[in-house]
Amino acid sequence: MATQGKKLYFRALIAGSMGFVTFGWDAGVLGGILLTPEFQSAVGNPTDAYQISLITSCFLLASWLGCMIITAFGMRFGRKTWILVGNVIEIVGTIISASSFSYGQLIAGRVVIGIGNGFLTSMIPVYVAEMATEKELRGRGVNGMIAAATVGVALADFGMVFTHGTDAVWRFPVALHSFFALLTIVGFWNLPDTPRYFYAKGQIAEADSVLEQLYASPLSEPHVQHAKDEIVASLELERTSSATLKLTDFFWDTSSLQAARRIRTGVFLVGIAYLMGINVIFYYTTTIFQVYIGLAPLTASGLAGAANTVLAIANILGVCFLERVGRRTWLIAGATAQTVFMAAFAGLLSTPGPKTGAAAAAMLFAWIVVFGPTWGPVTYVYASEIVPLRYRHIGFALSVSAQWLMAFVTVFAGPIAIADPKTRGHTLEEIDLIFMKDTLKDSDAAQTLRQGDLKEASVSIKSADASTP
């Protein structure tokens, strides 16, 4: 007998959560292995900040591309089909990445994984939301997807630090991504597609059958028939000429259903949430602790894992309490508290020292605790709910594409901003020495600039010695 009622929904929720674990696992693993000698050696020991940034950020830009593919072709196939295809693509990309012996091969593998990830992150929340038969389950379910991603990050952050000395330190955890993708495929394999998708495609018999499964009652029952009537009535409204989606509506929506305005709202909210820099924490926490604070690899990995574990716990708490107050209240309260903690964090960093460093870390952890149940998941929930059924795949895919685009900007810029040297104490001409490529550094002009820089440094040292009693 086929699974029915809440059991069917919870099967869909578990399968969807496993799909989001793959995204979190990728972020956590890469953050943990990026500085290991074995990984660096395998990809040619890149030293340029742009090359290092591209290793992490190409996945995010490819995820954006996957979302745009869903925007264009999402209704051609079912929600479930896109999810399964996304997992297969991720497995192919994982094989390419885990077997890499060059920088180019690794980039190619991560691009393939990213496209699959774009399919999953666009479709899984829509699938889970459309399979919910109760309003409370819908919001908590989509929230649970984000919690699953942060669990994946936290698990990976405690990674393979015990296997230094062999390529297993990075190849095994990268390859393990395919294991989670396979689990997702197994979880979705025997699940039906959503009744809302079938109704939208005119496949009434299939839609009725799935609706009866979800409610564990025949269509003749009043509450099941009422659910069908609501879906059908919504589709009829959305098929009217006044509900047609036009490009100009994204700038000034005059349509009766305000579809473009609703899509635009979801895009803005999700984009703002991920412009806050949470993906920098996913990818670079270990690097910051290890390189810039000077901690041992195991300690740095442990602290990074602690930060992402705190985020996972905060997300899970958000799942429990999401329906206690409105979405808008969560977002306003979260924005206010995050502003306070981030301002304190930036202020403390302006005066370096052990005590202020510890206090700054505490402010960062507090910021994570607030982000976890508010702007991280609530924007996803709101974006998946607000869009009309006919355009749900377009609206939510565009919203998630904004996430990946903003994440790309912050993750790509992060190492560059950290690595680029300070210009204080140099003449405008000497600054050229800092940024020029190695091929120019041996030229006569470069040598002249370098001699001037050394003379000024020598004068500064002598002046300092003369002033010392």
Residue pairs with C-beta under 8 A, 6 or more apart in sequence:
2 8
2 213
3 11
3 213
4 213
4 214
4 216
5 213
5 214
5 215
5 216
6 133
6 137
8 131
8 191
8 213
8 214
9 131
9 132
9 133
9 137
9 141
9 214
11 187
11 191
12 127
12 128
12 131
12 191
13 128
13 141
13 144
14 187
15 184
15 187
15 188
15 191
16 124
16 125
16 127
16 128
16 141
16 144
16 145
16 148
16 187
17 144
17 145
17 147
17 148
18 148
18 180
18 183
18 184
18 187
19 83
19 86
19 87
19 120
19 124
19 145
19 148
19 184
19 188
20 120
20 121
20 124
20 145
20 146
20 148
20 149
20 152
21 148
21 149
21 151
21 152
21 155
21 180
22 87
22 90
22 117
22 120
22 152
22 177
22 180
22 181
22 184
23 117
23 120
23 121
23 149
23 152
24 148
24 149
24 150
24 151
24 152
24 153
24 154
24 155
24 156
24 282
25 152
25 153
25 155
25 156
25 173
25 176
25 177
25 180
26 59
26 113
26 117
26 152
26 156
26 177
27 152
27 153
27 156
27 279
27 282
27 283
28 152
28 153
28 154
28 155
28 156
28 157
28 159
28 282
28 305
28 308
29 156
29 159
29 170
29 173
29 174
29 176
29 177
30 55
30 56
30 59
30 283
31 153
31 156
31 157
31 282
31 283
31 284
31 285
31 286
31 287
31 304
32 156
32 157
32 159
32 160
32 161
32 173
32 286
32 301
32 304
33 39
33 159
33 160
33 169
33 170
33 173
33 174
34 52
34 55
34 56
34 283
34 286
34 287
35 286
35 287
35 290
35 291
35 297
36 164
36 169
36 170
36 297
37 164
38 164
38 165
38 166
38 167
38 169
38 170
39 169
39 170
40 46
42 100
42 101
42 106
42 167
42 170
43 55
43 100
43 102
43 103
43 106
44 102
44 103
46 52
46 55
46 103
49 415
49 416
49 418
49 419
49 420
50 416
51 103
52 415
52 419
53 411
53 412
53 413
53 414
53 415
53 416
54 107
54 412
55 103
55 106
55 107
55 110
56 283
56 284
56 411
56 412
56 415
57 407
57 408
57 411
57 412
58 107
58 110
58 111
58 114
59 110
59 111
59 113
59 114
59 117
60 114
60 279
60 404
60 405
60 407
60 408
60 411
60 412
61 114
61 404
61 405
61 408
62 110
62 111
62 112
62 113
62 114
62 115
62 117
62 118
63 114
63 115
63 117
63 118
63 121
63 404
64 118
64 401
64 404
64 405
64 408
65 114
65 115
65 118
66 86
66 114
66 115
66 116
66 117
66 118
66 119
66 121
66 122
67 118
67 121
67 122
67 397
67 398
67 400
67 401
67 404
68 118
68 397
68 401
69 115
69 118
69 119
70 82
70 118
70 119
70 122
70 123
70 393
70 397
71 122
71 393
71 394
71 397
71 398
71 401
74 82
74 122
74 123
74 393
74 394
74 397
75 200
75 201
75 393
77 85
78 193
78 194
78 197
79 123
79 126
79 127
79 130
79 193
79 194
79 197
79 393
80 127
80 188
80 191
80 192
80 193
80 194
81 193
82 119
82 122
82 123
83 119
83 120
83 123
83 124
83 127
83 184
83 188
84 185
84 188
84 189
85 116
85 119
86 116
86 117
86 118
86 119
86 120
86 123
87 116
87 120
87 181
87 182
87 184
87 185
88 116
88 181
88 185
89 112
89 113
89 115
89 116
89 119
90 112
90 113
90 116
90 117
90 120
90 177
90 178
90 181
91 178
91 181
91 182
92 112
92 116
93 109
93 110
93 111
93 112
93 113
93 114
93 115
93 116
94 109
94 113
94 174
94 175
94 177
94 178
94 181
95 109
95 175
95 178
96 105
96 108
96 109
96 112
97 105
97 106
97 109
97 110
97 113
97 174
97 177
98 109
98 171
98 174
98 175
98 178
99 105
99 171
100 106
100 109
113 177
116 181
118 400
118 401
118 404
120 184
121 400
121 403
121 404
122 393
122 396
122 397
122 400
122 401
123 393
124 145
125 142
125 145
125 380
125 384
125 396
126 194
126 384
126 392
126 393
126 396
127 194
128 138
128 141
128 142
128 144
128 145
129 138
129 141
129 142
129 384
129 385
130 194
130 195
130 196
130 197
130 392
131 141
131 194
131 214
132 138
132 141
133 214
133 215
133 227
135 323
136 323
138 381
138 385
139 322
139 323
139 327
139 381
139 385
140 319
140 320
140 322
140 323
142 377
142 380
142 381
142 384
143 315
143 318
143 319
143 322
143 377
143 378
143 380
143 381
144 319
145 377
145 380
146 315
146 376
146 377
146 380
147 312
147 315
147 316
147 318
147 319
147 377
150 308
150 311
150 312
150 315
150 372
150 376
151 312
152 180
153 282
153 308
153 311
153 312
154 305
154 308
154 309
154 311
154 312
156 173
157 285
157 286
157 301
157 304
157 305
157 307
157 308
157 309
158 301
158 302
158 305
159 173
159 301
160 168
160 169
160 170
160 172
160 173
161 169
161 297
161 298
161 301
162 298
163 169
163 172
164 297
192 206
192 209
192 210
192 213
193 206
193 210
194 210
195 207
195 208
195 210
195 211
195 214
195 228
195 231
196 207
196 231
196 389
196 392
198 204
198 206
198 207
198 210
199 207
199 228
199 231
199 232
199 235
200 235
200 389
200 390
207 228
207 231
208 219
208 228
211 219
211 224
211 227
211 228
212 218
212 219
212 224
215 221
215 223
215 224
215 227
217 223
217 224
218 224
219 225
219 228
231 389
234 388
234 389
235 389
235 390
237 243
237 257
238 257
238 259
238 388
238 389
238 390
238 391
239 390
240 256
242 255
242 256
242 257
243 255
243 256
243 257
243 259
243 388
243 390
244 255
245 255
245 259
245 260
245 263
245 391
245 394
246 255
246 260
249 255
249 259
249 260
249 261
250 260
250 263
250 264
253 259
253 260
253 261
253 264
257 388
259 387
259 388
259 390
259 391
259 395
262 386
262 387
262 388
262 395
263 387
263 391
263 394
263 395
263 398
263 399
265 382
265 383
265 386
266 379
266 382
266 383
266 384
266 386
266 387
266 395
266 396
266 398
266 399
267 383
267 398
267 399
267 401
267 402
268 402
269 331
269 379
269 382
269 383
269 399
270 379
270 380
270 383
270 399
270 400
270 402
270 403
271 399
271 402
271 403
271 405
271 406
272 375
272 379
272 406
273 375
273 376
273 379
273 403
274 402
274 403
274 404
274 406
274 407
274 410
275 406
275 409
275 410
276 338
276 371
276 375
277 410
278 311
278 371
278 376
279 407
279 410
279 411
280 410
280 411
280 414
281 307
281 308
281 311
281 364
281 368
282 308
283 411
283 414
284 411
284 414
284 415
285 303
285 304
285 307
285 308
286 300
286 301
286 304
287 415
288 418
289 295
289 299
289 300
289 303
289 304
290 296
290 297
290 300
292 418
293 300
293 357
295 303
307 364
307 365
307 368
310 365
310 368
310 369
310 372
311 368
311 369
311 371
311 372
311 376
312 372
313 372
314 368
314 369
314 370
314 371
314 372
314 373
315 372
315 373
315 376
315 377
317 372
317 373
318 330
318 372
318 373
318 374
318 376
318 377
318 378
319 377
321 373
322 330
322 373
322 377
322 378
322 381
327 378
327 381
327 382
330 373
330 374
330 378
331 374
331 375
331 378
331 379
331 382
333 374
334 370
334 371
334 373
334 374
334 375
334 378
335 374
335 375
337 370
337 374
338 367
338 370
338 371
338 374
338 375
341 363
341 364
341 366
341 367
341 370
342 363
342 367
344 363
345 360
345 363
345 364
345 367
348 356
348 357
348 359
348 360
348 363
349 356
349 360
379 399
380 399
380 400
383 395
383 396
383 399
383 400
384 392
384 396
386 395
387 394
387 395
387 396
388 395
421 434
423 431
423 434
426 434
426 453
427 452
427 456
429 449
429 452
430 449
430 452
430 453
432 446
432 449
433 441
433 446
433 449
433 450
433 453
436 446
440 446
